[in-house]
Amino acid sequence: MTFASRPLFSTRFAPAACRAVVAAGLALLAGAAAAQAYPAKQISFVNNFPPGGPSDMIARSVADVLQKRFSQPVVVENKPGAAGNIGATQVARSKPDGYTVLIGIDTTFTVNPHIYKGMPFKPADFRPIMVMASSGLLVGAHPSTGFKTMADLVAAGKGKGVTFSSAGAGSPGHLAAELFHEATGMKITHVPYKGNTPAVTAILSGEVNGGVLATPGLLPHVKAGKVTALAVTSRQRSTLAPEVPTVAEAGHKGLEQEVLYIAMVPAATPDAVVQTLEKAFAEALAQPEVKQRLANLDLFYEGLTGADAVRRLADLSLRYGKVIQATGMKVE
């Protein structure tokens, strides 16, 4: 997976090359002038998932801070569908001027290109502003299974097998289940649902043995004794459930699975505009009220920009691509 990068120019000064250098210089000056005036109008955050989810709440939290900082309206538009492809396509086709920003999760770029035929955009059509935050998932089981630990789950999976719900084919929970299968040899029957809520309901009803789902959605049921928490898939323990071990602590290092929350713009967006947005996002995410909202959602601040963001996304794309190829996972 590749994102846009800046070209390297030749140092040979043939007449044509000289004209190209002059033209490039004028373009840079024009871009700098535009950046100095940025932002001069409303900025739109396109969230490619439904309202109320973590990416939507991050988008609205950052928008509240940025419109005060910029003295310009910052609005959030929800454009869900096709696992994020609909909203991402809108941003890919927008003018690359910094006024249309995609707010979403990494799977749009790290998973979708591997499972969807005829993708309407390429990762190279975008460049990251920032990997803003990350979150793990909670591995939960229905109490009737008798599972108390990850070891219990793995033993059952290697025996008669287990059933897992997820928020949909290609979702982070689905990928986590496939990673578990690849790493441990567990037999897992994946049951996809249309969203996190029905996937949680399936666990509560005993329709499936368990699932790997967003921590805030499962945790109330864990506290009520209706779901048993086995582990979290993040690199560190959840701030909402510090008593639950990580998968690494539970003896399964390498099964870490995190969702990255990202901000992206079209690839041709001027460097100066991207840098302005990077700084503004960092300042917004550092605000105490925003930090608290992230903590309430079990999100950890990442703040990765530039090459670091590209590298993190590329590494995930490579990892997921191998799993997807091995399992034959596809969405028509």
N, C-alpha and C positions, 0 to 999 in steps of 0.2 A: 504494500500500500504506500503510495507516495502522495505528498501534498505539494503545492506549488513552491518553487524555490527561485531565487533571483539568478539570472544568467551571469556568466563570466564573459567579459568583453575582451576582444583581441587588442593588443597594443601596437599593431601594425597600422601605420598612418598613410595608407593609400588614399587617394582622393575620395573614393566611395566610403571608405572607412571614416575619413574625417567628417564627411557629411552625416554619417550615421551617428558619430559621437556628438556633433553639434545638435542633431535632432534629439538624441537621448538627453542631452543637457537641458534643452528647452523643455522637454517633457518633465524632467525632474523639477525644474523651476515652476512649471505649471502645477505639478503635484504638490510642491511645497506651499505654493500660494493657496491652493484649495485647502490644504491641511490647516493653514493658519486661520482660515475662516471657519473651520469645522469645530463644532456642528452649528450650522446656520438654520436648521429646520428640525422637524420631528424625526426622531429615530424610532425604528420599528424593530422590536425583538420578536422573531418568529419562533415560537416554541412548537416543535413538531410532535408533541404528545398532548393528551387531553388536559384540561384545567384541573388543578388540585393536586397533581403529582409533584414529586420533588423538583424536577427540572422547571416546572411552571412556577413553583414557589420561589426558587432561586431567581428566575427571570424577573419576577415582580419585585423581589427584594432589591435586586441590583437596579432595576428601573427606577424605583422610588428615590434611590440615592443619586443616580446619574441625572435625573431631570432637575434636581436642585443644583447639582454641580455645574451642569451645562446651561441652565436657564432655558431649556428647550424641552418640549414634551417627549417622553419616552414611553411608548405604548407596547403592550404585549398582545400578540395575535396568536391564538392557538390554531395550528393547522395539523391535526393528527391524521394518521392513516398510513397503511402500508409500512408499519414498523418504523415510522419516521421519514419515509422517503418522500411523502407529499410535501411536507414543510421544507425539507432540505432542497427539493427541486425548485421550489419558489425562490429560495435564497440564491441558489446557484444561477438562476436566470435573472436575478435582479442586477441593477446597476452597481458596479463595484466602487461605491463611494463612501461606505461606512454607515449608511443610513438604514441598511437592512442587515440585521445580525441574527444568525441562527443560534438558539439556545436549546441544547438537547443533551443526549447521552452518546457515548462512544460507539454503541452498536450500530448506529446509522452508517458508520464508516469502517468499523472493524468486523462486523458480521454480515450486514446486508449485501455487500458486494460478493460475498461467497455463496449466498443462498438464494438470491433473486436473479432471475434471468432478465436480460434487457434493462439493466439499471439506467434510470434517466439522468444520472450524473456520475462523475468519477470523483474519488477523493482529491485528485489534483485540481478539481474545480474550486477547491476551498483552501484557505489557510487559517490556522488557529489564532484566535486572540489569546485564549487561555484555557487550560484544563483547570477548571475552578475548584472542583471538589471531587471526592470519591466516597463511596459507601460500599459496605459489604452486604451480604445477604444472610438471612437466618435459616439454618437447617432445622426444620421442625417436624415432629411426628405426632400422629394421633396416639393418645395414651393407651388405647387398646393394643397397640403393637408391642408394648412392653419395652420399647427402646428407651434407654436412659443415657446412652453415650454413642459417639460415632462408631465405636467398636461394635456395639450391638447392631447398628444399622448395616455396617459393612458385612458382618457375619450373616445377617439375614439376606442381604443382597447376593452374597456368594452361594447361599443355599437355594431357597425357593424363589428368591427375587423379591423386589419391592416395587410399588407404584408411586410415582412422584407427579404432583401437579406443578404447573408453571403458568405464568401470565401470558403464554403464547409461544408458538413455534419460533425459535430463534431468539427468545427473550433471554436475559441474563440467567434466570433460573433454569431454563432449558440447557443452556451451555454448561452451567455448573453441574447438572445431572450427567451430562455427557462426559465432562472432565472426570467426575467420580468414576464413571464406568471405565473410561480409558485407563485411569491410574490404578484402580483396585480390582477390576474384573467383575464388579458387581453387575447383576442382571437388574436393569432398571426399565420399567415400562413407563414411558413419558406420556402424561395426559395433559395436553395444552388446553387452556381456558382463555376466554377473551378478557384478559385483565387480571390484576392482582386480587381484587376482591372475590370473584368467583373461584379463583384458585385457592384462596384461604378457606372459603366456604366448603370446598371439597375435602379439605383436611378435617375441618370441624365435624363434618357429617360422617367421616370415616369412609368416604367414597374412595379415597386414596390413602396410602400409608403415611405419606408425608409430602414435603416439598421444600424447595429452596427459594425463598421469597423475601421481599423487602422487610427489613426488621420492624419498622413502625406498624406495618399491617398485621404482623403475626404477634407482636409482643403483648398487646392487651389480652390475647387469648392464652398466652403463656402464663401471664400473671393470674388469670382466672382458672388455671389448671386444666384448660381444654386442649392445650397443645404442649408437648414436651420439647424444650429447646435443647438441641444437641451440640451445636457449635455455630460460630459465625465465620463467614468466608473471608473477612477482611484481614489485613496484615496485623491489625491491632484489635483489642477487644472493643466492643460497642460501649459507648458512653451511656446508652440507655439500658444496657443489660451487662454490666461489668462482670457479673458472676458466670457468664457463659464463656467457655474457652473458645479460642480460635481453632480452625481446623488443624493448623500446625501444632498447636499445643495439644490437640487431641490425637496427635501421632500421624498426621497426614500432611506433612510439609509438601508444598507443590500443588495443593488443591485450592490455594487462595483464588478468590474470584471477586473482583470489584467492578462496580459501575462507575465510569468517569462522567462527570457533568462538564460539558464543554461549551464554549462560545466560538463561533466560526463566522468568517466573512468570505465573500467571493475572492478568488485567488488574485485578481488584478487590483484589489484595494491598495491604495498608496501606503507605503511604509509609514509615513508620518501619521496617517490616520489610524493605522493599526497600533502604533505606539501610544497615541493619545487614548485609544480605547483600552489598551493593556493597563496603563496607569490608572485610568478611571475605574476599571474593574477591580484592580488590586485595592484601591482606596475604599470602594464600596464593600468588598468582602471583609475588610478590616474593621468596619463599623461594629460597635458592640451589639447593636440590635440584630444586625445581619448574622454575626457570628453565633448569636444565641439561636436564631432560627435554624441555622445549619446544624447546630448541636441537637436541637429538638427533632431534626429529621435523620439523626444518626449519620451526618455527613462530616467528613474530615477535609479541611482546607488543603488544596494542593498548590495552586498558584503557579502552574507550569506554563511557560510561554515559549515562543520561538522554536528552536531546534529541540529543546527538551520535550515540548508538547508533541511535536511531530514524531520524535523517537518513541515516546510512550505509546502513542496510538499505533505506530507501525509494529511495535513489538506485540501488542495485543492482537492486531490483525493477523500476524504470522501465527501466533499461538492458536487463535480460534480457527484459522483456515485449516490447520492440520487436523483439528478435531472434527470440523465439518466435513472435510474430505474423507476422513476415516469412517464417519457415521453415515455419509450420504445424505445429510440434512439439506433439504431444498424447500423453497416456497415458490409456487407457481404464480 
